[in-house]
């Protein structure tokens, strides 16, 4: 089994690390859940493993090896969820995560194409954890500047 990532964040500085790790993750809309009674938001993403991008697996003789892995994200202390540019009923839609931005009372997930997810938070804690086996992908995310 490949090495699994597990991180926690509790402030804006920590979020910078989380944003870098989650950049270019694919987020299926159907895998986003808000539990208002528990003040918890959960999302599962297909994380691009930038930490392994371009490395060769043992026995591989040509070409870079790119991988994705499932990663669970949980935010505690969520008071409300606002969506922009997508609807939670769009179960088949996949969003490409560009970054995570902390605000004074919010965490905002910014996706390609103008979609955003804003979590209104008070005292909050975020954690991410990889699970399952990674899988190969021939595609490396590319950003036009």
PyMOL commands that set and color helices and strands:
alter all, ss='L'
color gray80, all
select helices_A, chain A and resi 12-22+50-52+112-114
alter helices_A, ss='H'
color red, helices_A
select strands_A, chain A and resi 6-9+26-35+40-48+66-84+94-102+106-111+116-137
alter strands_A, ss='S'
color yellow, strands_A
deselect
rebuild
show_as cartoon
